[in-house]
Amino acid sequence: MIVKGASGGVGSLVVQLANQVGATVIGVASARNQLLVEKLGVDRFVAYDQADISTALAATADIVVNVAMNGAGGDQDVAMVKPGGRIISVSHRSPRLPAGMTFQHTYPGDDTDSAALPQLVQEAAAGQLTVPIDHVFPFTLAGFVAAHEALDSQHTGRIVVAKELPTL
Ligand SMILES: NC(=O)c1ccc[n+]([C@@H]2O[C@H](COP(=O)([O-])OP(=O)(O)OC[C@H]3O[C@@H](n4cnc5c(N)ncnc54)[C@H](OP(=O)(O)O)[C@@H]3O)[C@@H](O)[C@H]2O)c1
């Protein structure tokens, strides 16, 4: 399985959940986040800002999970999937697919979230899932301003605003 956006909030969880079910996982993110993604447990890392991933990973995966921002690069996903494979994407727009390849748009919803969230919280509390955190800001006006500035600049992991500093 290729996880495109493996360093992100969604992608870092997808990598870990894929590991739990025994998938071979290739993580795609920017080079500066290689260490973070490798620590999550990928079998291979490819930097999208250093290689043309549609060439480097041509016809490599049974499944491509595209959780890059807005599901960017649908045509890359098609190139990376093996014939007859599947693309799962946060984009609602399917790329042009060859015969036999399938596309699924994934999005938050009451039915899926009500089943998934308790399990994710339970696994996180038990230390079975890690959420990489870049910085925790206080729950104040200044904290929110600083958090937005941090979001707009390069960061590695989540930006959190918390009333009490969590022990994570
Ligand atoms: N967070 C949520 O709860 C949630 C829920 C449902 C849907 N979504 C959707 O899921 C998507 C990702 O959300 P997120 O919160 O995980 O975002 P995020 O934390 O900003 O992560 C975005 C990921 O995309 C990667 N990326 C950016 N440009 C790329 C490109 N051109 N090619 C390949 N990878 C690229 C980033 O890599 P680098 O940072 O290493 O460059 C990063 O791994 C968004 O479209 C969002 O709307 C999010």
The ligand as an SDF file (V2000), in Angstrom:
LIG
                    3D

 48 52  0  0  0  0  0  0  0  0999 V2000
   -7.4140   16.1610    9.6280 N   0  0  0  0  0  0  0  0  0  0  0  0
   -8.6210   15.6120    9.5180 C   0  0  0  0  0  0  0  0  0  0  0  0
   -9.2950   15.2890   10.5120 O   0  0  0  0  0  0  0  0  0  0  0  0
   -9.2230   15.3080    8.1620 C   0  0  0  0  0  0  0  0  0  0  0  0
  -10.3560   14.5670    8.1300 C   0  0  0  0  0  0  0  0  0  0  0  0
  -10.8750   14.2520    6.8980 C   0  0  0  0  0  0  0  0  0  0  0  0
  -10.2870   14.6710    5.7290 C   0  0  0  0  0  0  0  0  0  0  0  0
   -9.1850   15.4150    5.7930 N   0  0  0  0  0  0  0  0  0  0  0  0
   -8.5790   15.8110    4.5410 C   0  0  0  0  0  0  0  0  0  0  0  0
   -7.4000   15.0440    4.3760 O   0  0  0  0  0  0  0  0  0  0  0  0
   -6.4110   15.8290    3.7240 C   0  0  0  0  0  0  0  0  0  0  0  0
   -5.1600   15.8140    4.5830 C   0  0  0  0  0  0  0  0  0  0  0  0
   -5.4640   16.4030    5.8510 O   0  0  0  0  0  0  0  0  0  0  0  0
   -4.3500   16.4530    6.9860 P   0  0  0  0  0  0  0  0  0  0  0  0
   -4.9780   17.1090    8.1550 O   0  0  0  0  0  0  0  0  0  0  0  0
   -3.7480   15.0930    7.1570 O   0  0  0  0  0  0  0  0  0  0  0  0
   -3.2970   17.4600    6.3010 O   0  0  0  0  0  0  0  0  0  0  0  0
   -1.7550   17.6770    6.6680 P   0  0  0  0  0  0  0  0  0  0  0  0
   -1.4910   17.2670    8.0620 O   0  0  0  0  0  0  0  0  0  0  0  0
   -1.4230   19.0500    6.2160 O   0  0  0  0  0  0  0  0  0  0  0  0
   -1.0180   16.6150    5.7210 O   0  0  0  0  0  0  0  0  0  0  0  0
   -0.9250   16.7960    4.3400 C   0  0  0  0  0  0  0  0  0  0  0  0
    0.0020   15.7320    3.7980 C   0  0  0  0  0  0  0  0  0  0  0  0
    0.0670   15.8680    2.3680 O   0  0  0  0  0  0  0  0  0  0  0  0
    1.4370   15.8370    1.9900 C   0  0  0  0  0  0  0  0  0  0  0  0
    1.5350   16.5500    0.7160 N   0  0  0  0  0  0  0  0  0  0  0  0
    1.3670   17.8700    0.4700 C   0  0  0  0  0  0  0  0  0  0  0  0
    1.5180   18.1280   -0.8350 N   0  0  0  0  0  0  0  0  0  0  0  0
    1.7870   16.9270   -1.4490 C   0  0  0  0  0  0  0  0  0  0  0  0
    2.0540   16.5200   -2.7800 C   0  0  0  0  0  0  0  0  0  0  0  0
    2.0820   17.3920   -3.7870 N   0  0  0  0  0  0  0  0  0  0  0  0
    2.2890   15.2160   -3.0210 N   0  0  0  0  0  0  0  0  0  0  0  0
    2.2750   14.2910   -2.0230 C   0  0  0  0  0  0  0  0  0  0  0  0
    2.0150   14.6160   -0.7350 N   0  0  0  0  0  0  0  0  0  0  0  0
    1.7910   15.9160   -0.4480 C   0  0  0  0  0  0  0  0  0  0  0  0
    2.1680   16.4980    3.1400 C   0  0  0  0  0  0  0  0  0  0  0  0
    3.5420   16.1650    3.1180 O   0  0  0  0  0  0  0  0  0  0  0  0
    4.6630   17.1320    3.8010 P   0  0  0  0  0  0  0  0  0  0  0  0
    3.9880   17.9020    4.9230 O   0  0  0  0  0  0  0  0  0  0  0  0
    5.6890   16.1720    4.2850 O   0  0  0  0  0  0  0  0  0  0  0  0
    5.1010   18.0510    2.7100 O   0  0  0  0  0  0  0  0  0  0  0  0
    1.4330   15.8440    4.3000 C   0  0  0  0  0  0  0  0  0  0  0  0
    1.9330   14.5280    4.5090 O   0  0  0  0  0  0  0  0  0  0  0  0
   -7.0090   17.2350    3.5300 C   0  0  0  0  0  0  0  0  0  0  0  0
   -7.4830   17.3650    2.2150 O   0  0  0  0  0  0  0  0  0  0  0  0
   -8.1440   17.2680    4.5290 C   0  0  0  0  0  0  0  0  0  0  0  0
   -9.1850   18.1160    4.1110 O   0  0  0  0  0  0  0  0  0  0  0  0
   -8.6100   15.7280    6.9860 C   0  0  0  0  0  0  0  0  0  0  0  0
  1  2  1  0
  2  3  2  0
  2  4  1  0
  4  5  1  0
  4 48  2  0
  5  6  2  0
  6  7  1  0
  7  8  2  0
  8  9  1  0
  8 48  1  0
  9 10  1  0
  9 46  1  0
 10 11  1  0
 11 12  1  0
 11 44  1  0
 12 13  1  0
 13 14  1  0
 14 15  2  0
 14 16  1  0
 14 17  1  0
 17 18  1  0
 18 19  2  0
 18 20  1  0
 18 21  1  0
 21 22  1  0
 22 23  1  0
 23 24  1  0
 23 42  1  0
 24 25  1  0
 25 26  1  0
 25 36  1  0
 26 27  1  0
 26 35  1  0
 27 28  2  0
 28 29  1  0
 29 30  1  0
 29 35  2  0
 30 31  1  0
 30 32  2  0
 32 33  1  0
 33 34  2  0
 34 35  1  0
 36 37  1  0
 36 42  1  0
 37 38  1  0
 38 39  2  0
 38 40  1  0
 38 41  1  0
 42 43  1  0
 44 45  1  0
 44 46  1  0
 46 47  1  0
M  CHG  2   8   1  16  -1
M  END
$$$$
